[in-house]
Amino acid sequence: MIDAEDHSRLVIDRALESDADFVEFRYHKRIQENIVLRNGIVEGVNSNISEGVGIRILLDGALVFTSTNILTEKGLTEAVDRAIKMAKASKKLFINSINFSEYESFEVEYIVAEQNKWYNRDLSDKISFLKGIDKNLVNGEYKVKFPARVFSLNWLLEEKIIYNSEGTFIKSQIPRTWLFYLLSGINKGELAQKFNTVGGAGGLENIENLHFEDEVLDTAKSIDYLLNKGISSPTGKMDIVVGNEVAGIIAHESVGHPFEADMILGREAAQAGESYMEPEKIGEQIGSSEVYVSDDPTIPGSGGYYLYDDEGVKARKRELIVEGVINEFLHNKETASHLGVESNGAARALSYDREPIVRMANTFFEPGDYTLDELIEDIEHGIYIKTFMEWNIDDTRLNQRYTGLEAYLIEKGSIKRPVKNPVIEISTYDFLAKLDARGRDLKFYWGTCGKGDPTQPMPVWLGGPHLRFRNINIRRR
């Protein structure tokens, strides 16, 4: 690791001597490895390391970002001088000047421990682990064939050191470990496909504690049962219950993304789309009183875990919707400046050469008081959509479509036969208005969230309890 204290002092002092109002130094090192197994054959074992410094300077209302992986006095000096020139040249182009409010400064070091360290397990053991799952899947007693099976085991270690001209010093080390699978099942010309990822902050214990093989084999059983016993989904308006996984994708796509303030302000329009939200909608009703959606990066062991964001702002739980009312948006310092509020610690950057932009961490529907049986018992005719196969959402995050994978008919308060490919097509406002009950069984799933240009794929969790919606229009795929 570089001598971050000396290097940061060089960067900050030089920028302040050139009349900068604010300077931020972020050292960011990433070590990543992954193993990919396709149809029982190792397709690749990849390893990469990136290391460098990102520098942001605020000068006369102009905010600029530059980076370098030349970690010498000359390389850092040139990077600062480049940023100063950009700021002075571009400040007249800024329609709205950026003025960071003063934030509390911190001096903090924190580490997430790996109970079962990645490097303590031989490569051959990791490959054997994946091959064992694939073998048990192939040898399972299924009528369905699984011609396409992909597994990947992944590990990422991030080391960050943040200094800024306000006196903040944050040093962190966070490992993350996760497993991805994709299964394609086919039977008599009918296809069903399922992908999922499990994992979190920490070491291989994330995988061992989650019983990954059991989940894969359960998914295979559900695909086999669906393609052999499933009937066509009923259509029309009916009550539905969605599982934890479906609740998570709804929270992430229809609430999380459109509540990112840079999307609301139009900055992401050409990359990640726009938002149906507007700054003045804070305090407005968006759904029923049962709608509670939060984003919390401080959940221990989570995929999106951090305690301080990449601008040195202390992280906290963000309550996006409370009792169906829009409560707050996700902010970094720049969007907070535009909207006259303070950042709530949602700035994240993929690597040293990416600027910190507004990102979700762990987005979810808050749990309620019901058991699954209680959610279902008073439904006369409806569908239980436990997992999804695919989803789509428009550029403003307003109109969406979810296709169920494992789904069942509900008749007179009981779960009956599996149904094939039920489709929800609905607007966000209509969907949230029809939520009338939440289960107590909060569960999370790993996701890799894409945003930005250049793209910044970021680890997150998404989740929720079982949710019940009334009078939803169901179609078939």
TAPENOR-V504747 format. One record per run of one state. SS is the DSSP state (A for helix, B for strand, O for the rest). FROM is the first residue (numbers start at 1). TO is the last residue. If there is no record, write none. Layout:
SS	FROM	TO
SS	FROM	TO
//
This chain:
O	1	3
A	4	17
O	18	21
B	22	38
O	39	40
B	41	59
O	60	61
B	62	68
O	69	72
A	73	93
O	94	106
B	107	111
O	112	117
A	118	120
O	121	122
A	123	138
O	139	144
B	145	164
O	165	168
B	169	187
O	188	189
B	190	201
O	202	204
A	205	209
O	210	211
A	212	229
O	230	230
B	231	232
O	233	235
B	236	242
O	243	243
A	244	259
B	260	260
A	261	264
O	265	278
A	279	281
O	282	284
B	285	285
O	286	292
B	293	296
O	297	307
B	308	308
O	309	313
B	314	314
O	315	316
B	317	322
O	323	324
B	325	326
O	327	329
B	330	330
O	331	332
A	333	339
O	340	346
B	347	348
O	349	356
B	357	358
O	359	361
B	362	365
O	366	369
B	370	370
O	371	371
A	372	376
O	377	380
B	381	385
O	386	387
B	388	393
O	394	398
B	399	404
O	405	406
B	407	411
O	412	413
B	414	420
O	421	421
B	422	427
A	428	433
O	434	434
B	435	439
O	440	442
B	443	449
O	450	457
B	458	464
O	465	466
B	467	476
O	477	477
//
